[in-house]
Amino acid sequence: MAEPGTAPHRCGYVAIVGRPSVGKSTLLNALVGNRISITSRKPQTTRHRITGIVTEPDVQFLFVDTPGFQTRHRSPLNDRLNRAVTDGLASADAIVFVVEGARLTAADREVLALLPPRVPVVAALNKTDALDDRDVLLPAIAALSTLREFAAIVPISAERGDGLDSLKRAVAKLLPASKPLYPGDALTDRDERFLAAEFIREKLFRQLGDEVPYATAVVIESFEQEGSLRRIRATILVDKPGQRAILVGDGGSRMKAIASAARADMERVFGGRVYLEVWVRVKAGWARSEALLTRLGY
């Protein structure tokens, strides 16, 4: 209970939603101040729900990054990704609806129509640093405000950190009075094993062409810690032998580069040395296997 005459401590879950490629994961990382959600320029990089924890003196935000809602292509994997979005919305105390600057698309409207009417929504107009003319923001805000009664509409740049304090202030007002649910130094609800797989998957999206990353999945076979040293053995699943050849590269060069970049991220975030061993295995139809999708945590 708060002392008489003082504002109560607030804590709650905030779903970050939007169509693919509007910068949801970049926003989560900027809010948390650390790279806990992977990013790339390709759409649908995020496949899992991940909660970023931001603790301030009077409020603890539990920001939930969700996959971009897939309204075009149906598959067992995409069905599970969409379910992750709807589950995140159902348990949210507030929603941050992310759109790209002054550009409102049909896909944005489709996602907006999925938001539950009972949950308050703050619209975040992201990537404002990329606008040639900021005068277009006011008409964009006016157009957006006709689609739903938003608790606030806040222009931001997740890449540069602009407007994030205003966004947090707008969201904080919507959260219930509650004690913190996590320790003050917690950054995420996910463990290092999960983050290790995600760092590898991020490098697949960043270093491969447009199609191959979507045909891959990462399995952490073992994760052992000896003091500050972590020994990690991972397998990358692909659909076809040709994809494996692309991923491995000439003499294993591409795979070595991917593993090296992923290991550097792990060491930076985990705060210790990492011995990383990565193998590539062909598993045809992995994205259509309900059993394997369950094992992968989708």
NUGU-63171 format. One record per residue (C-alpha): residue in three letters; x, y, z; residue number from 1. Coordinates in pm, 1 decimal, always signed. Example, Ala and Ser with C-alpha at 12.3 -4.5 7.8 and 13.67 -1.06 7.14 Angstrom:
ALA  +1230.0  -450.0  +780.0  1;
SER  +1367.0  -106.0  +714.0  2;
This chain:
MET  +0.0  +0.0  +0.0  1;
ALA  +121.2  +350.2  -80.9  2;
GLU  +160.6  +605.9  +195.9  3;
PRO  -134.5  +849.8  +220.5  4;
GLY  -89.3  +1139.1  -18.5  5;
THR  +166.4  +957.9  -235.4  6;
ALA  +121.2  +801.1  -577.2  7;
PRO  +104.5  +418.4  -571.1  8;
HIS  +379.0  +207.9  -723.2  9;
ARG  +268.8  +73.8  -1060.5  10;
CYS  +361.4  -244.7  -1242.2  11;
GLY  +212.1  -416.0  -1544.0  12;
TYR  +251.8  -592.3  -1876.6  13;
VAL  +274.8  -379.9  -2191.3  14;
ALA  +242.0  -558.9  -2526.8  15;
ILE  +442.7  -404.0  -2811.4  16;
VAL  +255.4  -482.7  -3133.0  17;
GLY  +254.6  -382.7  -3497.6  18;
ARG  +303.0  -515.1  -3845.9  19;
PRO  +643.5  -664.8  -3938.0  20;
SER  +943.7  -430.2  -3973.9  21;
VAL  +811.5  -127.5  -3782.4  22;
GLY  +1087.8  -154.3  -3520.1  23;
LYS  +923.6  -336.5  -3228.3  24;
SER  +1236.5  -523.7  -3120.8  25;
THR  +1456.2  -217.1  -3162.5  26;
LEU  +1211.7  -29.5  -2940.8  27;
LEU  +1222.6  -299.6  -2672.7  28;
ASN  +1603.8  -295.5  -2668.7  29;
ALA  +1607.8  +84.2  -2647.8  30;
LEU  +1364.3  +84.1  -2354.8  31;
VAL  +1557.3  -184.9  -2165.2  32;
GLY  +1898.3  -39.7  -2251.6  33;
ASN  +2036.9  -375.4  -2364.6  34;
ARG  +2008.2  -612.2  -2660.3  35;
ILE  +1766.7  -878.9  -2540.7  36;
SER  +1554.4  -900.6  -2858.0  37;
ILE  +1714.7  -974.1  -3193.3  38;
THR  +1682.3  -735.8  -3486.2  39;
SER  +1744.9  -727.9  -3859.4  40;
ARG  +1616.6  -543.0  -4163.4  41;
LYS  +1417.7  -849.6  -4269.0  42;
PRO  +1052.6  -882.3  -4160.9  43;
GLN  +938.7  -1153.8  -3920.0  44;
THR  +1276.8  -1176.0  -3743.9  45;
THR  +1105.3  -1207.9  -3404.6  46;
ARG  +946.0  -1549.3  -3347.6  47;
HIS  +910.0  -1564.4  -2970.9  48;
ARG  +749.6  -1353.1  -2703.4  49;
ILE  +1016.1  -1195.2  -2487.3  50;
THR  +962.2  -965.1  -2191.4  51;
GLY  +1192.9  -671.7  -2129.4  52;
ILE  +1190.8  -542.1  -1771.8  53;
VAL  +1238.6  -171.4  -1702.1  54;
THR  +1244.8  -74.2  -1334.4  55;
GLU  +1215.3  +286.6  -1220.8  56;
PRO  +1151.3  +425.7  -869.4  57;
ASP  +771.3  +436.3  -900.3  58;
VAL  +699.6  +192.6  -1180.5  59;
GLN  +811.0  -139.4  -1325.7  60;
PHE  +732.9  -186.3  -1695.4  61;
LEU  +708.7  -540.5  -1832.6  62;
PHE  +735.5  -475.4  -2206.8  63;
VAL  +639.8  -780.3  -2414.3  64;
ASP  +788.3  -794.7  -2764.6  65;
THR  +568.6  -1000.2  -2995.7  66;
PRO  +616.1  -1135.9  -3348.7  67;
GLY  +478.5  -917.2  -3625.7  68;
PHE  +122.6  -1034.3  -3686.8  69;
GLN  +113.7  -1235.1  -4010.9  70;
THR  -203.6  -1156.0  -4204.6  71;
ARG  -95.2  -1290.9  -4544.3  72;
HIS  +66.1  -1636.4  -4520.1  73;
ARG  -74.3  -1931.1  -4323.2  74;
SER  +140.6  -2216.0  -4192.5  75;
PRO  +171.2  -2407.4  -3863.7  76;
LEU  +463.5  -2181.9  -3766.2  77;
ASN  +285.1  -1857.4  -3855.0  78;
ASP  -30.0  -1977.5  -3678.5  79;
ARG  +177.4  -2024.6  -3363.1  80;
LEU  +341.9  -1683.7  -3404.1  81;
ASN  +0.3  -1520.3  -3439.1  82;
ARG  -116.2  -1707.9  -3130.7  83;
ALA  +179.8  -1560.1  -2940.0  84;
VAL  +55.5  -1213.6  -3037.6  85;
THR  -305.4  -1275.3  -2932.3  86;
ASP  -194.2  -1437.3  -2604.9  87;
GLY  +24.0  -1135.3  -2533.5  88;
LEU  -266.7  -901.1  -2598.0  89;
ALA  -502.7  -1099.5  -2376.7  90;
SER  -271.6  -1068.9  -2074.7  91;
ALA  -163.8  -706.9  -2131.6  92;
ASP  -250.5  -416.6  -1906.1  93;
ALA  -165.7  -174.9  -2188.4  94;
ILE  -57.9  -190.4  -2552.1  95;
VAL  +200.2  +6.8  -2747.9  96;
PHE  +91.1  +3.4  -3113.9  97;
VAL  +394.6  +80.9  -3331.0  98;
VAL  +362.2  +233.6  -3677.2  99;
GLU  +632.1  +358.3  -3909.9  100;
GLY  +650.1  +737.1  -3896.3  101;
ALA  +375.2  +901.9  -4097.4  102;
ARG  +310.0  +588.5  -4304.2  103;
LEU  -13.5  +408.7  -4217.3  104;
THR  -69.0  +96.9  -4427.8  105;
ALA  -350.7  -151.2  -4474.9  106;
ALA  -146.6  -400.4  -4270.2  107;
ASP  -131.4  -148.2  -3983.6  108;
ARG  -509.9  -118.1  -3994.4  109;
GLU  -548.7  -496.5  -3988.8  110;
VAL  -331.9  -524.1  -3677.2  111;
LEU  -515.7  -234.4  -3512.1  112;
ALA  -846.8  -410.9  -3570.4  113;
LEU  -718.1  -710.4  -3372.8  114;
LEU  -648.0  -512.8  -3055.2  115;
PRO  -897.6  -586.0  -2776.2  116;
PRO  -1121.8  -284.5  -2711.6  117;
ARG  -1091.8  -307.6  -2332.6  118;
VAL  -711.5  -261.1  -2325.4  119;
PRO  -581.3  +99.8  -2343.8  120;
VAL  -349.0  +168.4  -2636.8  121;
VAL  -64.7  +415.9  -2683.2  122;
ALA  +35.8  +467.8  -3046.7  123;
ALA  +409.5  +510.0  -3109.7  124;
LEU  +500.6  +673.7  -3441.2  125;
ASN  +845.9  +524.5  -3486.2  126;
LYS  +1137.4  +614.5  -3717.8  127;
THR  +1062.4  +988.6  -3705.6  128;
ASP  +1436.2  +1050.4  -3752.0  129;
ALA  +1399.5  +917.8  -4108.1  130;
LEU  +1131.7  +1171.8  -4205.7  131;
ASP  +1243.3  +1434.5  -4456.1  132;
ASP  +968.7  +1669.3  -4339.5  133;
ARG  +845.1  +1648.7  -3979.8  134;
ASP  +546.4  +1864.4  -4074.1  135;
VAL  +380.1  +1545.3  -4199.7  136;
LEU  +353.4  +1419.5  -3840.6  137;
LEU  +55.0  +1633.5  -3742.4  138;
PRO  -165.1  +1513.4  -4031.8  139;
ALA  -52.4  +1155.3  -3958.6  140;
ILE  -148.6  +1189.6  -3591.6  141;
ALA  -485.6  +1337.6  -3690.2  142;
ALA  -552.7  +1050.4  -3932.8  143;
LEU  -448.6  +787.8  -3677.9  144;
SER  -669.0  +936.4  -3406.8  145;
THR  -979.2  +873.8  -3619.3  146;
LEU  -921.2  +497.2  -3612.3  147;
ARG  -938.4  +443.7  -3236.8  148;
GLU  -948.2  +630.8  -2909.4  149;
PHE  -580.8  +618.9  -2811.1  150;
ALA  -460.8  +698.6  -2460.4  151;
ALA  -177.8  +894.1  -2628.3  152;
ILE  -0.2  +924.6  -2963.3  153;
VAL  +375.7  +971.2  -2923.6  154;
PRO  +632.3  +1032.5  -3202.9  155;
ILE  +954.9  +840.6  -3129.2  156;
SER  +1279.2  +716.7  -3277.3  157;
ALA  +1372.5  +384.6  -3119.7  158;
GLU  +1702.3  +391.1  -3310.3  159;
ARG  +1807.2  +724.9  -3158.7  160;
GLY  +1614.8  +706.1  -2831.6  161;
ASP  +1401.6  +1011.5  -2907.4  162;
GLY  +1065.6  +1036.0  -2730.0  163;
LEU  +1110.1  +725.1  -2513.5  164;
ASP  +1065.5  +912.4  -2185.5  165;
SER  +738.7  +1058.5  -2315.9  166;
LEU  +628.9  +711.3  -2424.0  167;
LYS  +702.5  +563.0  -2080.7  168;
ARG  +516.8  +844.3  -1904.0  169;
ALA  +211.0  +784.6  -2121.4  170;
VAL  +220.9  +409.7  -2055.2  171;
ALA  +287.4  +438.7  -1681.1  172;
LYS  -47.6  +611.9  -1629.5  173;
LEU  -224.3  +303.3  -1765.7  174;
LEU  -63.4  +41.5  -1540.8  175;
PRO  -229.8  -94.1  -1227.1  176;
ALA  -109.4  -19.1  -875.6  177;
SER  +115.3  -311.5  -789.1  178;
LYS  +443.4  -404.0  -628.0  179;
PRO  +729.9  -497.3  -867.0  180;
LEU  +709.2  -851.7  -998.7  181;
TYR  +1083.8  -884.4  -1072.4  182;
PRO  +1404.5  -777.8  -896.6  183;
GLY  +1520.5  -426.8  -979.9  184;
ASP  +1826.3  -550.4  -1174.3  185;
ALA  +1633.9  -797.0  -1395.9  186;
LEU  +1636.3  -722.5  -1768.5  187;
THR  +1427.6  -1006.5  -1912.1  188;
ASP  +1222.7  -1311.9  -1822.1  189;
ARG  +1427.0  -1527.6  -2060.6  190;
ASP  +1735.4  -1729.0  -1962.5  191;
GLU  +2078.4  -1735.6  -2125.5  192;
ARG  +2004.0  -2058.4  -2313.2  193;
PHE  +1716.7  -1887.0  -2494.9  194;
LEU  +1924.4  -1575.4  -2565.7  195;
ALA  +2208.9  -1787.4  -2706.5  196;
ALA  +1974.9  -1942.2  -2964.9  197;
GLU  +1836.5  -1601.2  -3053.6  198;
PHE  +2181.2  -1446.2  -3104.7  199;
ILE  +2267.9  -1724.8  -3349.4  200;
ARG  +1937.7  -1682.3  -3531.6  201;
GLU  +1990.2  -1307.5  -3558.6  202;
LYS  +2318.8  -1362.8  -3742.4  203;
LEU  +2141.5  -1593.0  -3988.8  204;
PHE  +1901.6  -1312.1  -4073.1  205;
ARG  +2176.6  -1053.5  -4098.0  206;
GLN  +2433.1  -1249.3  -4298.2  207;
LEU  +2222.5  -1462.2  -4533.9  208;
GLY  +1998.2  -1379.4  -4829.6  209;
ASP  +1627.8  -1313.8  -4824.9  210;
GLU  +1493.4  -1669.5  -4818.4  211;
VAL  +1734.6  -1897.3  -4629.0  212;
PRO  +1690.0  -1744.6  -4278.2  213;
TYR  +1317.4  -1822.9  -4282.0  214;
ALA  +1397.2  -2189.6  -4344.9  215;
THR  +1616.8  -2216.2  -4033.9  216;
ALA  +1567.9  -2285.8  -3665.3  217;
VAL  +1822.1  -2304.6  -3383.5  218;
VAL  +1832.1  -2578.6  -3118.2  219;
ILE  +2063.0  -2546.9  -2816.3  220;
GLU  +2177.1  -2904.7  -2759.4  221;
SER  +2379.1  -2831.7  -2444.8  222;
PHE  +2460.2  -2528.6  -2227.9  223;
GLU  +2717.3  -2575.9  -1951.3  224;
GLN  +2876.4  -2313.6  -1728.7  225;
GLU  +3218.1  -2351.3  -1565.6  226;
GLY  +3282.2  -2039.4  -1361.1  227;
SER  +3254.6  -1750.7  -1607.1  228;
LEU  +3302.7  -1980.8  -1909.8  229;
ARG  +2997.8  -2106.9  -2096.4  230;
ARG  +3022.9  -2408.7  -2326.7  231;
ILE  +2739.0  -2406.6  -2577.4  232;
ARG  +2661.1  -2662.2  -2847.6  233;
ALA  +2395.7  -2561.8  -3101.7  234;
THR  +2235.5  -2712.3  -3411.5  235;
ILE  +2089.9  -2507.4  -3695.3  236;
LEU  +1806.1  -2686.2  -3874.8  237;
VAL  +1741.0  -2621.2  -4244.3  238;
ASP  +1481.7  -2757.6  -4487.0  239;
LYS  +1703.1  -2857.1  -4780.6  240;
PRO  +2062.2  -2969.8  -4855.7  241;
GLY  +2110.5  -2664.3  -5079.6  242;
GLN  +2029.1  -2436.4  -4785.7  243;
ARG  +2286.9  -2617.0  -4576.7  244;
ALA  +2550.3  -2558.3  -4843.6  245;
ILE  +2469.9  -2184.9  -4852.0  246;
LEU  +2479.2  -2163.1  -4474.0  247;
VAL  +2810.5  -2347.6  -4434.2  248;
GLY  +2979.9  -2154.2  -4714.8  249;
ASP  +3308.0  -2223.7  -4892.1  250;
GLY  +3523.1  -2426.9  -4656.8  251;
GLY  +3288.2  -2345.5  -4371.8  252;
SER  +3370.8  -1973.8  -4394.1  253;
ARG  +3016.8  -1839.7  -4363.3  254;
MET  +2932.6  -2063.4  -4068.6  255;
LYS  +3251.2  -1956.5  -3892.3  256;
ALA  +3160.5  -1589.4  -3941.8  257;
ILE  +2807.0  -1644.4  -3809.7  258;
ALA  +2930.7  -1835.8  -3503.8  259;
SER  +3201.2  -1577.7  -3432.4  260;
ALA  +2955.6  -1285.8  -3444.7  261;
ALA  +2704.2  -1472.5  -3225.7  262;
ARG  +2974.7  -1563.3  -2973.5  263;
ALA  +3082.1  -1198.2  -2947.0  264;
ASP  +2723.9  -1096.1  -2860.9  265;
MET  +2694.0  -1371.8  -2602.1  266;
GLU  +3018.2  -1272.1  -2431.0  267;
ARG  +2910.9  -909.0  -2420.0  268;
VAL  +2567.3  -982.0  -2271.6  269;
PHE  +2662.7  -1280.0  -2049.3  270;
GLY  +2974.6  -1109.9  -1914.0  271;
GLY  +3212.8  -1402.6  -1964.0  272;
ARG  +3393.7  -1617.1  -2219.7  273;
VAL  +3189.2  -1843.8  -2447.3  274;
TYR  +3301.0  -2160.2  -2626.6  275;
LEU  +3047.0  -2203.8  -2906.2  276;
GLU  +3014.6  -2508.8  -3129.8  277;
VAL  +2756.7  -2490.4  -3411.4  278;
TRP  +2644.4  -2766.6  -3648.2  279;
VAL  +2404.4  -2753.9  -3943.1  280;
ARG  +2155.0  -3036.4  -4004.5  281;
VAL  +1892.5  -3089.1  -4274.3  282;
LYS  +1547.4  -3150.1  -4126.3  283;
ALA  +1292.4  -3133.4  -4406.3  284;
GLY  +957.3  -2983.5  -4309.3  285;
TRP  +1061.9  -2872.8  -3959.9  286;
ALA  +832.0  -2566.1  -3979.1  287;
ARG  +531.4  -2793.5  -4045.4  288;
SER  +603.9  -3040.2  -3764.7  289;
GLU  +381.2  -2966.3  -3466.9  290;
ALA  +600.0  -3181.0  -3239.9  291;
LEU  +921.1  -3006.8  -3342.6  292;
LEU  +763.1  -2659.9  -3319.0  293;
THR  +663.0  -2745.3  -2961.6  294;
ARG  +1019.0  -2856.3  -2884.2  295;
LEU  +1149.6  -2529.6  -3026.5  296;
GLY  +922.3  -2335.9  -2792.8  297;
TYR  +676.1  -2194.3  -3047.2  298;
